[in-house]
Amino acid sequence: MELSVIQIGNSKGFRLSKTLIEKYNIKDKVELILEKGYIILKPISKPRNGWEKAFKEMSKEGDDKLLFNDVFEDENLEEWI
């Protein structure tokens, strides 16, 4: 794909098509990687974005309990000492 370099204020840049932005799930930022003479643009994703709020809500609702015990009756903890 060929892109034109355009003037943006005192800098230069290029535009990505809406199709590329949607296909690669690009939101507000990308990571620019310089590798072996190539420029690589990598979408920045935050898969855990919003988890803190969700966990606080779960705690408030009492929905943050363990589903099973974290120590089993037949577990030998001595081997970890």
N, CA, C and O atoms as a CHARMM CRD file, in Angstrom:
* protein
*
  324
    1    1 MET  N      0.84700  -1.16900   0.00000 PROA 1      0.00000
    2    1 MET  CA     0.00000   0.00000   0.00000 PROA 1      0.00000
    3    1 MET  C      0.89400   1.23400   0.00000 PROA 1      0.00000
    4    1 MET  O      1.87200   1.29500   0.74500 PROA 1      0.00000
    5    2 GLU  N      0.57200   2.18600  -0.80700 PROA 2      0.00000
    6    2 GLU  CA     1.34400   3.42000  -0.89600 PROA 2      0.00000
    7    2 GLU  C      0.57900   4.54100  -0.21800 PROA 2      0.00000
    8    2 GLU  O     -0.61600   4.72200  -0.45000 PROA 2      0.00000
    9    3 LEU  N      1.28700   5.30000   0.63200 PROA 3      0.00000
   10    3 LEU  CA     0.69100   6.44200   1.32400 PROA 3      0.00000
   11    3 LEU  C      1.46900   7.69800   0.97300 PROA 3      0.00000
   12    3 LEU  O      2.68300   7.64700   0.77800 PROA 3      0.00000
   13    4 SER  N      0.77700   8.82000   0.89300 PROA 4      0.00000
   14    4 SER  CA     1.44600  10.10200   0.65100 PROA 4      0.00000
   15    4 SER  C      1.83600  10.72300   1.98600 PROA 4      0.00000
   16    4 SER  O      1.07700  10.67300   2.95400 PROA 4      0.00000
   17    5 VAL  N      3.03500  11.31200   2.02500 PROA 5      0.00000
   18    5 VAL  CA     3.47300  12.05700   3.19900 PROA 5      0.00000
   19    5 VAL  C      2.90800  13.45900   3.06400 PROA 5      0.00000
   20    5 VAL  O      3.06500  14.10400   2.02700 PROA 5      0.00000
   21    6 ILE  N      2.24300  13.93100   4.12600 PROA 6      0.00000
   22    6 ILE  CA     1.58000  15.23500   4.07000 PROA 6      0.00000
   23    6 ILE  C      2.12300  16.15400   5.15900 PROA 6      0.00000
   24    6 ILE  O      2.65800  15.69500   6.16800 PROA 6      0.00000
   25    7 GLN  N      1.97800  17.44500   4.94100 PROA 7      0.00000
   26    7 GLN  CA     2.38800  18.44100   5.92100 PROA 7      0.00000
   27    7 GLN  C      1.33100  18.52500   7.02100 PROA 7      0.00000
   28    7 GLN  O      0.13800  18.64900   6.74400 PROA 7      0.00000
   29    8 ILE  N      1.78900  18.45500   8.27900 PROA 8      0.00000
   30    8 ILE  CA     0.90000  18.60900   9.43700 PROA 8      0.00000
   31    8 ILE  C      1.57600  19.62100  10.36000 PROA 8      0.00000
   32    8 ILE  O      2.42600  19.25200  11.17000 PROA 8      0.00000
   33    9 GLY  N      1.20400  20.88400  10.24000 PROA 9      0.00000
   34    9 GLY  CA     1.88100  21.93600  10.99300 PROA 9      0.00000
   35    9 GLY  C      3.33200  22.01300  10.55300 PROA 9      0.00000
   36    9 GLY  O      3.61800  22.10700   9.36000 PROA 9      0.00000
   37   10 ASN  N      4.26000  21.97300  11.52300 PROA 10     0.00000
   38   10 ASN  CA     5.69000  21.99000  11.20500 PROA 10     0.00000
   39   10 ASN  C      6.24000  20.58700  10.97400 PROA 10     0.00000
   40   10 ASN  O      7.42900  20.42700  10.69800 PROA 10     0.00000
   41   11 SER  N      5.39700  19.58200  11.08200 PROA 11     0.00000
   42   11 SER  CA     5.81500  18.18800  10.93900 PROA 11     0.00000
   43   11 SER  C      5.26600  17.60500   9.65100 PROA 11     0.00000
   44   11 SER  O      4.56900  18.27100   8.88600 PROA 11     0.00000
   45   12 LYS  N      5.59600  16.35200   9.43800 PROA 12     0.00000
   46   12 LYS  CA     5.02200  15.61500   8.31100 PROA 12     0.00000
   47   12 LYS  C      4.42300  14.33600   8.86000 PROA 12     0.00000
   48   12 LYS  O      4.84800  13.83800   9.90200 PROA 12     0.00000
   49   13 GLY  N      3.44600  13.81200   8.16200 PROA 13     0.00000
   50   13 GLY  CA     2.78700  12.59400   8.60500 PROA 13     0.00000
   51   13 GLY  C      2.07300  11.93000   7.45200 PROA 13     0.00000
   52   13 GLY  O      2.24000  12.30900   6.29200 PROA 13     0.00000
   53   14 PHE  N      1.28100  10.94400   7.78200 PROA 14     0.00000
   54   14 PHE  CA     0.46600  10.28000   6.76400 PROA 14     0.00000
   55   14 PHE  C     -0.83700   9.84100   7.40200 PROA 14     0.00000
   56   14 PHE  O     -0.93900   9.71800   8.62300 PROA 14     0.00000
   57   15 ARG  N     -1.81400   9.61000   6.57600 PROA 15     0.00000
   58   15 ARG  CA    -3.14000   9.20200   7.03300 PROA 15     0.00000
   59   15 ARG  C     -3.36400   7.73100   6.72500 PROA 15     0.00000
   60   15 ARG  O     -2.94500   7.21900   5.68800 PROA 15     0.00000
   61   16 LEU  N     -4.03600   7.07000   7.65400 PROA 16     0.00000
   62   16 LEU  CA    -4.43900   5.68200   7.42200 PROA 16     0.00000
   63   16 LEU  C     -5.92500   5.67600   7.09800 PROA 16     0.00000
   64   16 LEU  O     -6.69400   6.46100   7.65300 PROA 16     0.00000
   65   17 SER  N     -6.31500   4.80100   6.21000 PROA 17     0.00000
   66   17 SER  CA    -7.72300   4.73400   5.82500 PROA 17     0.00000
   67   17 SER  C     -8.56600   4.18800   6.98300 PROA 17     0.00000
   68   17 SER  O     -8.06200   3.47900   7.85300 PROA 17     0.00000
   69   18 LYS  N     -9.82000   4.52300   6.97600 PROA 18     0.00000
   70   18 LYS  CA   -10.76100   4.03800   7.98200 PROA 18     0.00000
   71   18 LYS  C    -10.78400   2.51300   8.00000 PROA 18     0.00000
   72   18 LYS  O    -10.89700   1.90100   9.06200 PROA 18     0.00000
   73   19 THR  N    -10.67800   1.90500   6.82600 PROA 19     0.00000
   74   19 THR  CA   -10.69000   0.44700   6.71400 PROA 19     0.00000
   75   19 THR  C     -9.52500  -0.17200   7.48900 PROA 19     0.00000
   76   19 THR  O     -9.72100  -1.14200   8.21900 PROA 19     0.00000
   77   20 LEU  N     -8.31100   0.37800   7.33900 PROA 20     0.00000
   78   20 LEU  CA    -7.15300  -0.13000   8.06500 PROA 20     0.00000
   79   20 LEU  C     -7.29900   0.08800   9.57100 PROA 20     0.00000
   80   20 LEU  O     -6.98400  -0.79400  10.37000 PROA 20     0.00000
   81   21 ILE  N     -7.77500   1.25600   9.94100 PROA 21     0.00000
   82   21 ILE  CA    -7.94700   1.56800  11.36200 PROA 21     0.00000
   83   21 ILE  C     -8.92200   0.59300  12.00900 PROA 21     0.00000
   84   21 ILE  O     -8.67600   0.11200  13.11500 PROA 21     0.00000
   85   22 GLU  N    -10.01200   0.30200  11.33800 PROA 22     0.00000
   86   22 GLU  CA   -10.99600  -0.64600  11.88300 PROA 22     0.00000
   87   22 GLU  C    -10.46700  -2.07700  11.85900 PROA 22     0.00000
   88   22 GLU  O    -10.63900  -2.81700  12.82700 PROA 22     0.00000
   89   23 LYS  N     -9.83100  -2.46800  10.77000 PROA 23     0.00000
   90   23 LYS  CA    -9.33600  -3.84100  10.63100 PROA 23     0.00000
   91   23 LYS  C     -8.32200  -4.18200  11.72400 PROA 23     0.00000
   92   23 LYS  O     -8.35000  -5.28600  12.26800 PROA 23     0.00000
   93   24 TYR  N     -7.42500  -3.24300  12.05100 PROA 24     0.00000
   94   24 TYR  CA    -6.37600  -3.50000  13.03200 PROA 24     0.00000
   95   24 TYR  C     -6.71500  -2.94400  14.41600 PROA 24     0.00000
   96   24 TYR  O     -5.85800  -2.88600  15.29700 PROA 24     0.00000
   97   25 ASN  N     -7.95800  -2.54300  14.59300 PROA 25     0.00000
   98   25 ASN  CA    -8.47200  -2.10100  15.89800 PROA 25     0.00000
   99   25 ASN  C     -7.60100  -1.00300  16.51000 PROA 25     0.00000
  100   25 ASN  O     -7.23900  -1.06800  17.68500 PROA 25     0.00000
  101   26 ILE  N     -7.27400  -0.00900  15.71200 PROA 26     0.00000
  102   26 ILE  CA    -6.47500   1.11900  16.17600 PROA 26     0.00000
  103   26 ILE  C     -7.41500   2.11900  16.83500 PROA 26     0.00000
  104   26 ILE  O     -8.40500   2.55100  16.24500 PROA 26     0.00000
  105   27 LYS  N     -7.08300   2.47500  18.06800 PROA 27     0.00000
  106   27 LYS  CA    -7.91600   3.43400  18.81600 PROA 27     0.00000
  107   27 LYS  C     -7.23100   4.79500  18.82100 PROA 27     0.00000
  108   27 LYS  O     -7.18700   5.46900  17.79100 PROA 27     0.00000
  109   28 ASP  N     -6.69800   5.20400  19.96100 PROA 28     0.00000
  110   28 ASP  CA    -6.11100   6.53200  20.10000 PROA 28     0.00000
  111   28 ASP  C     -4.61400   6.57700  19.85900 PROA 28     0.00000
  112   28 ASP  O     -4.08000   7.61400  19.46500 PROA 28     0.00000
  113   29 LYS  N     -3.92300   5.45400  20.09200 PROA 29     0.00000
  114   29 LYS  CA    -2.47000   5.45500  19.99000 PROA 29     0.00000
  115   29 LYS  C     -1.97500   4.18600  19.30600 PROA 29     0.00000
  116   29 LYS  O     -2.63900   3.15000  19.31200 PROA 29     0.00000
  117   30 VAL  N     -0.77800   4.30200  18.71200 PROA 30     0.00000
  118   30 VAL  CA    -0.07900   3.14100  18.16800 PROA 30     0.00000
  119   30 VAL  C      1.34700   3.17900  18.70100 PROA 30     0.00000
  120   30 VAL  O      1.86300   4.24300  19.04400 PROA 30     0.00000
  121   31 GLU  N      1.97300   2.02100  18.76700 PROA 31     0.00000
  122   31 GLU  CA     3.37700   1.93100  19.12700 PROA 31     0.00000
  123   31 GLU  C      4.18300   1.93600  17.83100 PROA 31     0.00000
  124   31 GLU  O      3.87400   1.18100  16.90800 PROA 31     0.00000
  125   32 LEU  N      5.21400   2.77900  17.75400 PROA 32     0.00000
  126   32 LEU  CA     6.06200   2.84500  16.57600 PROA 32     0.00000
  127   32 LEU  C      7.34300   2.08300  16.88900 PROA 32     0.00000
  128   32 LEU  O      8.05100   2.40500  17.84200 PROA 32     0.00000
  129   33 ILE  N      7.63200   1.07500  16.08300 PROA 33     0.00000
  130   33 ILE  CA     8.81200   0.22900  16.28000 PROA 33     0.00000
  131   33 ILE  C      9.72400   0.39900  15.07500 PROA 33     0.00000
  132   33 ILE  O      9.28500   0.25900  13.93300 PROA 33     0.00000
  133   34 LEU  N     10.99700   0.70100  15.32800 PROA 34     0.00000
  134   34 LEU  CA    11.98700   0.81600  14.26000 PROA 34     0.00000
  135   34 LEU  C     12.81700  -0.45100  14.28900 PROA 34     0.00000
  136   34 LEU  O     13.51300  -0.72400  15.26600 PROA 34     0.00000
  137   35 GLU  N     12.74100  -1.22700  13.21300 PROA 35     0.00000
  138   35 GLU  CA    13.39800  -2.53000  13.20700 PROA 35     0.00000
  139   35 GLU  C     13.97500  -2.83400  11.83100 PROA 35     0.00000
  140   35 GLU  O     13.24400  -2.90800  10.84400 PROA 35     0.00000
  141   36 LYS  N     15.28400  -3.00800  11.77600 PROA 36     0.00000
  142   36 LYS  CA    15.98700  -3.42600  10.55100 PROA 36     0.00000
  143   36 LYS  C     15.59100  -2.58300   9.33300 PROA 36     0.00000
  144   36 LYS  O     15.34200  -3.12300   8.25500 PROA 36     0.00000
  145   37 GLY  N     15.53600  -1.27700   9.50700 PROA 37     0.00000
  146   37 GLY  CA    15.22100  -0.39800   8.38900 PROA 37     0.00000
  147   37 GLY  C     13.74100  -0.26500   8.07500 PROA 37     0.00000
  148   37 GLY  O     13.37600   0.35400   7.07600 PROA 37     0.00000
  149   38 TYR  N     12.88500  -0.83600   8.91100 PROA 38     0.00000
  150   38 TYR  CA    11.43800  -0.75600   8.71000 PROA 38     0.00000
  151   38 TYR  C     10.77600   0.01500   9.85000 PROA 38     0.00000
  152   38 TYR  O     11.26200   0.02000  10.98100 PROA 38     0.00000
  153   39 ILE  N      9.68300   0.65100   9.53600 PROA 39     0.00000
  154   39 ILE  CA     8.84800   1.29100  10.55500 PROA 39     0.00000
  155   39 ILE  C      7.61800   0.41800  10.71900 PROA 39     0.00000
  156   39 ILE  O      6.89300   0.15900   9.75800 PROA 39     0.00000
  157   40 ILE  N      7.38900  -0.03200  11.94300 PROA 40     0.00000
  158   40 ILE  CA     6.24000  -0.89100  12.23100 PROA 40     0.00000
  159   40 ILE  C      5.29700  -0.13800  13.15400 PROA 40     0.00000
  160   40 ILE  O      5.72100   0.38700  14.18300 PROA 40     0.00000
  161   41 LEU  N      4.03400  -0.08300  12.79600 PROA 41     0.00000
  162   41 LEU  CA     3.00700   0.51100  13.64600 PROA 41     0.00000
  163   41 LEU  C      2.21400  -0.61900  14.27500 PROA 41     0.00000
  164   41 LEU  O      1.68600  -1.48500  13.57700 PROA 41     0.00000
  165   42 LYS  N      2.13200  -0.60500  15.59200 PROA 42     0.00000
  166   42 LYS  CA     1.43500  -1.66700  16.30800 PROA 42     0.00000
  167   42 LYS  C      0.34200  -1.04200  17.17300 PROA 42     0.00000
  168   42 LYS  O      0.62900  -0.16600  17.99000 PROA 42     0.00000
  169   43 PRO  N     -0.89200  -1.47400  17.00600 PROA 43     0.00000
  170   43 PRO  CA    -1.96500  -0.92200  17.84200 PROA 43     0.00000
  171   43 PRO  C     -1.67500  -1.16800  19.31800 PROA 43     0.00000
  172   43 PRO  O     -1.20000  -2.23900  19.69700 PROA 43     0.00000
  173   44 ILE  N     -1.96300  -0.17900  20.14000 PROA 44     0.00000
  174   44 ILE  CA    -1.82600  -0.33800  21.58600 PROA 44     0.00000
  175   44 ILE  C     -3.18100  -0.76100  22.11500 PROA 44     0.00000
  176   44 ILE  O     -4.17500  -0.05000  21.97100 PROA 44     0.00000
  177   45 SER  N     -3.20100  -1.92600  22.72700 PROA 45     0.00000
  178   45 SER  CA    -4.46000  -2.39100  23.30400 PROA 45     0.00000
  179   45 SER  C     -4.32800  -2.45800  24.81000 PROA 45     0.00000
  180   45 SER  O     -3.24300  -2.70400  25.33700 PROA 45     0.00000
  181   46 LYS  N     -5.40700  -2.24400  25.48500 PROA 46     0.00000
  182   46 LYS  CA    -5.45100  -2.31200  26.93700 PROA 46     0.00000
  183   46 LYS  C     -6.55000  -3.30900  27.31500 PROA 46     0.00000
  184   46 LYS  O     -7.65600  -2.91600  27.68500 PROA 46     0.00000
  185   47 PRO  N     -6.23300  -4.59900  27.21600 PROA 47     0.00000
  186   47 PRO  CA    -7.26800  -5.60900  27.43600 PROA 47     0.00000
  187   47 PRO  C     -7.87200  -5.57800  28.83600 PROA 47     0.00000
  188   47 PRO  O     -9.00100  -6.02600  29.03300 PROA 47     0.00000
  189   48 ARG  N     -7.13100  -5.05500  29.80500 PROA 48     0.00000
  190   48 ARG  CA    -7.64600  -5.01400  31.17400 PROA 48     0.00000
  191   48 ARG  C     -8.21800  -3.64500  31.53500 PROA 48     0.00000
  192   48 ARG  O     -8.50100  -3.36500  32.70000 PROA 48     0.00000
  193   49 ASN  N     -8.38200  -2.80500  30.53000 PROA 49     0.00000
  194   49 ASN  CA    -8.95000  -1.49100  30.75700 PROA 49     0.00000
  195   49 ASN  C    -10.35900  -1.61500  31.33900 PROA 49     0.00000
  196   49 ASN  O    -11.21000  -2.30300  30.77400 PROA 49     0.00000
  197   50 GLY  N    -10.59800  -0.96100  32.44900 PROA 50     0.00000
  198   50 GLY  CA   -11.91600  -1.01000  33.07600 PROA 50     0.00000
  199   50 GLY  C    -12.06000  -2.08800  34.13000 PROA 50     0.00000
  200   50 GLY  O    -13.09500  -2.15600  34.79400 PROA 50     0.00000
  201   51 TRP  N    -11.04500  -2.94100  34.30800 PROA 51     0.00000
  202   51 TRP  CA   -11.13900  -4.02500  35.28800 PROA 51     0.00000
  203   51 TRP  C    -11.23800  -3.48400  36.71100 PROA 51     0.00000
  204   51 TRP  O    -11.99200  -4.01900  37.52400 PROA 51     0.00000
  205   52 GLU  N    -10.47900  -2.42200  37.02000 PROA 52     0.00000
  206   52 GLU  CA   -10.49100  -1.88500  38.38600 PROA 52     0.00000
  207   52 GLU  C    -11.90900  -1.47600  38.78800 PROA 52     0.00000
  208   52 GLU  O    -12.36500  -1.78900  39.88800 PROA 52     0.00000
  209   53 LYS  N    -12.58800  -0.78700  37.90000 PROA 53     0.00000
  210   53 LYS  CA   -13.96100  -0.36100  38.17300 PROA 53     0.00000
  211   53 LYS  C    -14.87900  -1.57700  38.33900 PROA 53     0.00000
  212   53 LYS  O    -15.72600  -1.60900  39.23200 PROA 53     0.00000
  213   54 ALA  N    -14.70000  -2.57000  37.47100 PROA 54     0.00000
  214   54 ALA  CA   -15.53500  -3.77700  37.54300 PROA 54     0.00000
  215   54 ALA  C    -15.30300  -4.53300  38.85300 PROA 54     0.00000
  216   54 ALA  O    -16.25200  -5.02500  39.46300 PROA 54     0.00000
  217   55 PHE  N    -14.02900  -4.62600  39.29100 PROA 55     0.00000
  218   55 PHE  CA   -13.73000  -5.32100  40.54100 PROA 55     0.00000
  219   55 PHE  C    -14.31300  -4.58700  41.74300 PROA 55     0.00000
  220   55 PHE  O    -14.79800  -5.21700  42.68300 PROA 55     0.00000
  221   56 LYS  N    -14.26600  -3.25900  41.71300 PROA 56     0.00000
  222   56 LYS  CA   -14.85800  -2.48100  42.80600 PROA 56     0.00000
  223   56 LYS  C    -16.36700  -2.72400  42.86800 PROA 56     0.00000
  224   56 LYS  O    -16.93700  -2.86600  43.95000 PROA 56     0.00000
  225   57 GLU  N    -16.99800  -2.76900  41.71400 PROA 57     0.00000
  226   57 GLU  CA   -18.44000  -3.03200  41.64800 PROA 57     0.00000
  227   57 GLU  C    -18.75300  -4.44300  42.15700 PROA 57     0.00000
  228   57 GLU  O    -19.72400  -4.64000  42.88800 PROA 57     0.00000
  229   58 MET  N    -17.92600  -5.42300  41.77000 PROA 58     0.00000
  230   58 MET  CA   -18.12000  -6.79300  42.25100 PROA 58     0.00000
  231   58 MET  C    -18.01200  -6.85100  43.77300 PROA 58     0.00000
  232   58 MET  O    -18.80400  -7.52500  44.43300 PROA 58     0.00000
  233   59 SER  N    -17.03400  -6.14700  44.32100 PROA 59     0.00000
  234   59 SER  CA   -16.83600  -6.14200  45.76600 PROA 59     0.00000
  235   59 SER  C    -18.03900  -5.50600  46.46500 PROA 59     0.00000
  236   59 SER  O    -18.51800  -6.01300  47.47900 PROA 59     0.00000
  237   60 LYS  N    -18.51100  -4.41100  45.92000 PROA 60     0.00000
  238   60 LYS  CA   -19.67100  -3.71700  46.48600 PROA 60     0.00000
  239   60 LYS  C    -20.90000  -4.61900  46.49900 PROA 60     0.00000
  240   60 LYS  O    -21.69000  -4.59200  47.44300 PROA 60     0.00000
  241   61 GLU  N    -21.05300  -5.41700  45.44600 PROA 61     0.00000
  242   61 GLU  CA   -22.20400  -6.30800  45.31400 PROA 61     0.00000
  243   61 GLU  C    -21.99600  -7.65000  46.02800 PROA 61     0.00000
  244   61 GLU  O    -22.90400  -8.48100  46.05900 PROA 61     0.00000
  245   62 GLY  N    -20.80100  -7.86500  46.60200 PROA 62     0.00000
  246   62 GLY  CA   -20.51500  -9.13300  47.27300 PROA 62     0.00000
  247   62 GLY  C    -20.31700 -10.27900  46.30000 PROA 62     0.00000
  248   62 GLY  O    -20.49000 -11.44400  46.65700 PROA 62     0.00000
  249   63 ASP  N    -19.95600  -9.94800  45.07500 PROA 63     0.00000
  250   63 ASP  CA   -19.80000 -10.96700  44.03300 PROA 63     0.00000
  251   63 ASP  C    -18.33300 -11.29600  43.77700 PROA 63     0.00000
  252   63 ASP  O    -17.97600 -11.72400  42.67900 PROA 63     0.00000
  253   64 ASP  N    -17.48000 -11.09800  44.78700 PROA 64     0.00000
  254   64 ASP  CA   -16.04900 -11.34000  44.61200 PROA 64     0.00000
  255   64 ASP  C    -15.55500 -12.47500  45.50400 PROA 64     0.00000
  256   64 ASP  O    -14.41700 -12.45800  45.97200 PROA 64     0.00000
  257   65 LYS  N    -16.39800 -13.43400  45.72800 PROA 65     0.00000
  258   65 LYS  CA   -16.04700 -14.58600  46.56800 PROA 65     0.00000
  259   65 LYS  C    -15.40100 -15.67700  45.71600 PROA 65     0.00000
  260   65 LYS  O    -15.67400 -15.79300  44.52200 PROA 65     0.00000
  261   66 LEU  N    -14.53000 -16.48500  46.36200 PROA 66     0.00000
  262   66 LEU  CA   -13.93300 -17.61600  45.66900 PROA 66     0.00000
  263   66 LEU  C    -15.00300 -18.64200  45.32500 PROA 66     0.00000
  264   66 LEU  O    -15.91800 -18.87500  46.11400 PROA 66     0.00000
  265   67 LEU  N    -14.89500 -19.24200  44.17200 PROA 67     0.00000
  266   67 LEU  CA   -15.85500 -20.25600  43.75800 PROA 67     0.00000
  267   67 LEU  C    -15.53000 -21.61500  44.36400 PROA 67     0.00000
  268   67 LEU  O    -16.40000 -22.48000  44.46800 PROA 67     0.00000
  269   68 PHE  N    -14.26500 -21.80200  44.76600 PROA 68     0.00000
  270   68 PHE  CA   -13.85200 -23.03100  45.45000 PROA 68     0.00000
  271   68 PHE  C    -12.69200 -22.66400  46.36200 PROA 68     0.00000
  272   68 PHE  O    -12.04300 -21.63700  46.16400 PROA 68     0.00000
  273   69 ASN  N    -12.43100 -23.49700  47.35700 PROA 69     0.00000
  274   69 ASN  CA   -11.35700 -23.22900  48.30500 PROA 69     0.00000
  275   69 ASN  C    -10.01800 -23.18300  47.59100 PROA 69     0.00000
  276   69 ASN  O     -9.77800 -23.92900  46.64100 PROA 69     0.00000
  277   70 ASP  N     -9.14500 -22.29300  48.06200 PROA 70     0.00000
  278   70 ASP  CA    -7.84000 -22.19600  47.42200 PROA 70     0.00000
  279   70 ASP  C     -6.85100 -23.22300  47.97500 PROA 70     0.00000
  280   70 ASP  O     -5.76000 -23.37500  47.42600 PROA 70     0.00000
  281   71 VAL  N     -7.21000 -23.93000  49.04800 PROA 71     0.00000
  282   71 VAL  CA    -6.40000 -25.01500  49.59100 PROA 71     0.00000
  283   71 VAL  C     -7.30200 -26.23800  49.68600 PROA 71     0.00000
  284   71 VAL  O     -8.38900 -26.17600  50.26100 PROA 71     0.00000
  285   72 PHE  N     -6.84700 -27.34100  49.12200 PROA 72     0.00000
  286   72 PHE  CA    -7.63100 -28.56400  49.14300 PROA 72     0.00000
  287   72 PHE  C     -7.27400 -29.39400  50.37100 PROA 72     0.00000
  288   72 PHE  O     -6.15800 -29.30800  50.88300 PROA 72     0.00000
  289   73 GLU  N     -8.21800 -30.19100  50.83600 PROA 73     0.00000
  290   73 GLU  CA    -8.02000 -30.99400  52.03600 PROA 73     0.00000
  291   73 GLU  C     -6.82300 -31.93800  51.91800 PROA 73     0.00000
  292   73 GLU  O     -6.10000 -32.13100  52.89600 PROA 73     0.00000
  293   74 ASP  N     -6.60200 -32.51700  50.76300 PROA 74     0.00000
  294   74 ASP  CA    -5.51900 -33.48900  50.59400 PROA 74     0.00000
  295   74 ASP  C     -4.22000 -32.85500  50.08200 PROA 74     0.00000
  296   74 ASP  O     -3.29800 -33.56100  49.67200 PROA 74     0.00000
  297   75 GLU  N     -4.15600 -31.54400  50.10800 PROA 75     0.00000
  298   75 GLU  CA    -2.97200 -30.86600  49.59500 PROA 75     0.00000
  299   75 GLU  C     -1.82500 -30.93000  50.61600 PROA 75     0.00000
  300   75 GLU  O     -2.02800 -30.68500  51.80500 PROA 75     0.00000
  301   76 ASN  N     -0.62600 -31.26000  50.13600 PROA 76     0.00000
  302   76 ASN  CA     0.54900 -31.35200  50.98800 PROA 76     0.00000
  303   76 ASN  C      1.34900 -30.05800  50.84900 PROA 76     0.00000
  304   76 ASN  O      2.08000 -29.87300  49.87700 PROA 76     0.00000
  305   77 LEU  N      1.20400 -29.16700  51.82800 PROA 77     0.00000
  306   77 LEU  CA     1.89100 -27.89000  51.76300 PROA 77     0.00000
  307   77 LEU  C      3.34200 -27.99000  52.22100 PROA 77     0.00000
  308   77 LEU  O      4.12300 -27.06300  52.00100 PROA 77     0.00000
  309   78 GLU  N      3.71500 -29.10400  52.85800 PROA 78     0.00000
  310   78 GLU  CA     5.08400 -29.28800  53.33900 PROA 78     0.00000
  311   78 GLU  C      6.10200 -29.27500  52.20700 PROA 78     0.00000
  312   78 GLU  O      7.23700 -28.83500  52.39400 PROA 78     0.00000
  313   79 GLU  N      5.69700 -29.75700  51.03000 PROA 79     0.00000
  314   79 GLU  CA     6.65800 -29.82600  49.93100 PROA 79     0.00000
  315   79 GLU  C      7.04400 -28.46000  49.40800 PROA 79     0.00000
  316   79 GLU  O      7.99200 -28.34900  48.63200 PROA 79     0.00000
  317   80 TRP  N      6.33600 -27.41300  49.81200 PROA 80     0.00000
  318   80 TRP  CA     6.62200 -26.06000  49.36800 PROA 80     0.00000
  319   80 TRP  C      7.57000 -25.32500  50.33300 PROA 80     0.00000
  320   80 TRP  O      8.00100 -24.20500  50.06000 PROA 80     0.00000
  321   81 ILE  N      7.88100 -25.96700  51.44800 PROA 81     0.00000
  322   81 ILE  CA     8.71900 -25.31200  52.46500 PROA 81     0.00000
  323   81 ILE  C     10.17400 -25.57600  52.17200 PROA 81     0.00000
  324   81 ILE  O     11.04600 -25.11400  52.90800 PROA 81     0.00000
